[in-house]
Amino acid sequence: MNLTNNDIEKGYWYHLKEPEFPPEVISYPKEYSGGSKLCLACTQLDIKRSEQIKLSKEWCELLPTFTNLQFIWFYSRVTQDLFDAVCDNPNIVGFYTKWSGNAITDISKLEKLQKLRYLHMGSCTSLDNIDVFMKMNQLIVLEIENFKKISDISVLSGMKQLEGLGVMGDIWTTQRVNSLEPISKLTNLRYLLLQNLRSNDKTLASLVSLKQLIRLDAPFWFPKEDFKLLRESLPNLKYGSPLDTEILRYFGKY
């Protein structure tokens, strides 16, 4: 299950029409064909509140029972109950949530997903504890976006098996962390996404230890000297599209 070159260049969760990654979005259980991949938008629908509650409850009851299901995407707001229902399905390999806002406050049930290899969690603004990640040494890709209450990412330092990592803000909110030093321990990383992130120590320099790193997406507000250091220290490093051209313009050719 190692990452392919395409995974590294575009990010693991990049949309591919073939082989339907993700599949067509559905909202109702009758639309699910029973395959290994499921893309859901089952909240925020233009239906009566009573019908919405009933639909969400139905999905919560069904999701743990889908024995063929391996990959799931949520393209609408994820509630705590829906999140927990996915965690009750032991066959999940890939889990993607677009956003939850303040709906998810506990992700400890992720520990139950022993087959989980790829996780993306978008905009989880009320979550204040990510200690469960210390127990998830089977993950290959972890991407977290707009975890605004999480500034200490030291729990990530033990996830040495990771090949892909994202610690990002979203389009509206900058993610703030104390330091990127914990990431420097992840020497198997092949891609690192830091879009719209600021660290209190204002440096990327600790990332020079990431000798396997091929792709880095990082904001230009980090020091120019740090980018230069990384480029000189990591000869295999490529800066993720669309930053390639801009990076060269920023530094000139050398």
C-alpha positions as CSV (number, residue, x, y, z in Angstrom):
1,M,0.0,0.0,0.0
2,N,2.9,2.4,-0.5
3,L,2.2,5.7,-2.2
4,T,2.6,5.9,-6.0
5,N,4.3,8.8,-7.8
6,N,0.8,10.1,-8.7
7,D,-0.2,10.0,-5.0
8,I,2.8,12.0,-4.1
9,E,2.6,14.6,-6.9
10,K,-1.2,15.2,-6.5
11,G,-1.9,14.1,-3.0
12,Y,-3.5,10.7,-2.1
13,W,-7.1,12.1,-2.1
14,Y,-6.8,13.7,-5.5
15,H,-10.0,13.0,-7.6
16,L,-9.6,10.5,-10.4
17,K,-12.3,9.8,-12.9
18,E,-10.9,6.4,-13.4
19,P,-11.2,4.2,-11.4
20,E,-14.0,6.3,-9.9
21,F,-12.1,7.8,-7.0
22,P,-14.4,9.0,-5.5
23,P,-17.6,7.5,-7.1
24,E,-20.7,9.5,-7.8
25,V,-22.1,11.3,-4.8
26,I,-25.3,9.8,-3.3
27,S,-27.7,10.8,-0.5
28,Y,-30.0,7.8,0.1
29,P,-29.3,4.2,1.0
30,K,-31.3,2.8,-2.0
31,E,-28.6,4.5,-4.2
32,Y,-25.8,2.5,-2.8
33,S,-24.9,-0.5,-4.9
34,G,-22.9,-2.3,-2.3
35,G,-19.4,-1.6,-3.7
36,S,-16.1,-0.9,-2.0
37,K,-16.4,2.8,-2.5
38,L,-19.1,5.2,-1.2
39,C,-19.3,9.0,-1.5
40,L,-22.0,10.5,0.7
41,A,-23.8,13.9,0.9
42,C,-26.5,12.9,3.4
43,T,-26.8,16.1,5.5
44,Q,-27.6,19.7,4.6
45,L,-30.2,18.4,2.1
46,D,-33.2,20.5,1.1
47,I,-35.7,18.3,2.9
48,K,-37.8,18.6,6.1
49,R,-35.9,18.5,9.3
50,S,-37.7,15.4,10.4
51,E,-36.8,13.6,7.2
52,Q,-33.2,14.7,7.6
53,I,-33.0,13.3,11.1
54,K,-34.5,10.0,9.8
55,L,-32.1,9.8,6.9
56,S,-29.0,10.4,9.1
57,K,-30.2,7.8,11.6
58,E,-30.7,5.3,8.8
59,W,-27.2,5.8,7.5
60,C,-25.8,5.5,11.0
61,E,-27.5,2.1,11.4
62,L,-26.4,0.9,8.0
63,L,-22.8,2.1,7.7
64,P,-21.3,-0.4,10.2
65,T,-23.0,-3.3,8.3
66,F,-21.5,-2.7,4.8
67,T,-19.0,-5.6,4.7
68,N,-17.7,-4.7,1.2
69,L,-17.1,-1.0,2.0
70,Q,-13.5,0.1,2.2
71,F,-13.4,3.7,1.1
72,I,-15.8,6.4,2.2
73,W,-16.1,10.1,1.4
74,F,-18.4,12.6,3.1
75,Y,-19.1,15.6,0.9
76,S,-21.5,17.3,3.4
77,R,-21.3,18.1,7.1
78,V,-20.3,15.1,9.2
79,T,-22.0,14.7,12.5
80,Q,-20.5,12.9,15.5
81,D,-23.0,10.0,15.0
82,L,-22.1,9.5,11.4
83,F,-18.4,9.7,12.2
84,D,-18.8,7.1,14.9
85,A,-20.9,4.9,12.6
86,V,-18.0,4.7,10.1
87,C,-15.6,3.8,13.0
88,D,-17.9,0.9,13.8
89,N,-17.1,-0.7,10.4
90,P,-13.9,-2.6,10.8
91,N,-13.3,-2.9,7.0
92,I,-12.6,0.8,6.3
93,V,-9.3,1.5,4.6
94,G,-9.8,5.1,3.5
95,F,-11.9,7.7,5.3
96,Y,-12.4,11.3,3.9
97,T,-14.5,14.0,5.5
98,K,-14.9,17.4,3.8
99,W,-15.9,19.2,7.0
100,S,-17.7,18.9,10.3
101,G,-17.4,22.3,11.8
102,N,-18.2,22.0,15.5
103,A,-20.1,18.7,15.2
104,I,-17.2,16.4,16.0
105,T,-15.7,16.7,19.4
106,D,-14.2,13.2,19.9
107,I,-12.3,11.1,17.4
108,S,-11.1,8.4,19.8
109,K,-13.1,5.7,18.0
110,L,-10.7,5.9,15.1
111,E,-8.6,3.5,17.1
112,K,-11.1,0.8,16.2
113,L,-10.2,1.0,12.5
114,Q,-7.3,-1.4,12.4
115,K,-7.3,-1.5,8.5
116,L,-7.4,2.3,8.1
117,R,-4.5,3.5,6.0
118,Y,-5.6,6.8,4.5
119,L,-7.4,9.5,6.5
120,H,-8.4,13.1,5.6
121,M,-10.4,15.2,8.1
122,G,-11.5,18.6,7.0
123,S,-12.5,21.6,9.1
124,C,-12.9,20.1,12.6
125,T,-13.2,23.3,14.6
126,S,-14.2,22.1,18.1
127,L,-11.9,19.1,18.4
128,D,-9.3,19.7,21.1
129,N,-7.6,16.3,21.4
130,I,-5.8,14.2,18.7
131,D,-4.1,11.8,21.1
132,V,-5.7,8.9,19.2
133,F,-3.2,9.4,16.4
134,M,-0.4,8.1,18.6
135,K,-2.1,4.7,18.5
136,M,-2.6,4.6,14.8
137,N,0.7,3.2,13.6
138,Q,-1.0,1.6,10.6
139,L,-1.8,4.9,8.9
140,I,0.2,5.8,5.7
141,V,-1.5,9.1,4.9
142,L,-2.9,11.6,7.5
143,E,-4.3,15.0,6.5
144,I,-6.0,17.3,9.0
145,E,-7.4,20.7,8.0
146,N,-8.5,23.6,10.2
147,F,-8.1,21.9,13.5
148,K,-8.2,25.4,15.0
149,K,-8.0,24.2,18.7
150,I,-4.9,22.1,18.0
151,S,-1.6,24.0,18.3
152,D,0.5,21.3,19.8
153,I,1.2,18.6,17.2
154,S,3.8,16.7,19.2
155,V,1.6,13.6,19.1
156,L,2.5,13.3,15.4
157,S,6.2,12.8,16.1
158,G,5.7,9.0,16.8
159,M,3.9,8.3,13.5
160,K,7.2,7.4,11.7
161,Q,5.4,5.1,9.2
162,L,3.6,8.1,7.6
163,E,4.4,8.7,3.9
164,G,1.9,11.5,3.4
165,L,1.0,14.2,5.9
166,G,-1.1,17.4,5.7
167,V,-1.5,19.9,8.6
168,M,-3.4,22.7,6.9
169,G,-5.7,25.7,7.3
170,D,-8.6,26.1,5.1
171,I,-9.4,28.8,2.6
172,W,-10.8,31.1,5.4
173,T,-8.8,30.1,8.5
174,T,-5.0,29.8,9.1
175,Q,-3.9,26.8,11.0
176,R,-1.5,27.8,13.8
177,V,0.9,25.4,15.5
178,N,3.6,25.8,18.1
179,S,6.3,24.3,15.9
180,L,6.9,22.0,13.0
181,E,9.7,20.2,15.0
182,P,7.5,17.1,15.6
183,I,7.2,16.6,11.9
184,S,11.0,16.4,11.5
185,K,10.9,13.0,13.2
186,L,8.8,11.5,10.4
187,T,11.7,10.5,8.2
188,N,9.6,8.3,5.8
189,L,7.5,11.3,4.7
190,R,7.3,11.6,0.9
191,Y,4.8,14.5,0.7
192,L,4.0,17.2,3.2
193,L,1.2,19.7,2.9
194,L,1.3,22.9,5.0
195,Q,-1.1,25.2,3.2
196,N,-2.2,28.2,5.1
197,L,-0.3,27.2,8.2
198,R,1.8,29.4,10.5
199,S,4.1,28.1,13.3
200,N,4.9,30.2,16.4
201,D,8.7,29.5,15.8
202,K,8.3,30.8,12.2
203,T,10.7,28.3,10.7
204,L,10.8,25.3,8.3
205,A,14.4,24.5,9.1
206,S,13.8,21.4,11.2
207,L,12.4,19.7,8.0
208,V,15.9,19.2,6.7
209,S,15.8,15.7,8.3
210,L,13.1,14.5,5.9
211,K,15.5,13.0,3.4
212,Q,12.7,11.0,1.6
213,L,10.6,14.1,1.0
214,I,9.7,14.7,-2.7
215,R,6.8,17.2,-2.4
216,L,6.4,20.2,0.0
217,D,3.5,22.7,-0.2
218,A,4.2,25.5,2.2
219,P,3.2,29.2,2.4
220,F,5.6,31.9,1.3
221,W,5.4,33.7,4.6
222,F,8.1,31.3,6.0
223,P,11.6,32.7,5.6
224,K,13.2,32.7,2.2
225,E,16.4,31.3,3.8
226,D,14.4,28.2,5.0
227,F,13.2,27.4,1.6
228,K,16.8,27.8,0.3
229,L,18.1,25.5,3.0
230,L,15.5,22.8,2.2
231,R,16.2,23.0,-1.5
232,E,19.9,22.6,-0.9
233,S,19.6,19.9,1.7
234,L,17.0,17.8,0.0
235,P,18.0,17.4,-3.7
236,N,15.0,15.2,-4.5
237,L,12.5,17.7,-3.2
238,K,9.9,19.1,-5.6
239,Y,7.5,21.8,-4.6
240,G,3.9,20.8,-5.3
241,S,1.9,22.2,-8.2
242,P,0.9,25.0,-8.6
243,L,3.9,26.3,-6.5
244,D,6.6,25.0,-8.8
245,T,6.7,28.1,-11.1
246,E,6.2,30.5,-8.2
247,I,9.0,29.0,-6.2
248,L,11.4,29.5,-9.0
249,R,10.2,33.1,-9.5
250,Y,10.6,33.7,-5.8
251,F,14.2,32.4,-5.6
252,G,15.4,32.9,-9.1
253,K,17.4,30.1,-10.7
254,Y,20.2,28.4,-8.7
